[in-house]
Amino acid sequence: MINFRNNMAGRSPYTNGFVIKYPDGDLSMERPIPVVLYSNSDKIHTLKDGETLQGLAYKYYGDSGFWYFIAEANRIMNPFNDSELPVGKQLIIPLYGLKE
């Protein structure tokens, strides 16, 4: 069983987010980095054509909103950058002890 402490279905990774306002007027939405605990029960998934982090989160967790745990576990900075998610890349899918 997956242990999602302090997380609810459909939860946004920005629920505890905050805005940084820079002197030049730019704004940045930031969020606390989730703590991803690794275990022997973690899965390894080989990325196929057309798969997304959101789709993998739904497949493994039943909620696409948990895509950011997979991103953090694999140090993916931009999940929309095709060079970070090439077909054949092996991704760690953390399945135990996820918490923020």
Buried (B, 14 or more C-beta within 10 A) or exposed (E): EBEBEEBEEEBEBEEEEEEEEEEEEEEEEEBEEBEBEEEEEBEEBEBEEEBBBBEBBBEBBEBBBBBBBBBBBBEBEEBEEEEBBEEEEEBBBBBEBBEB
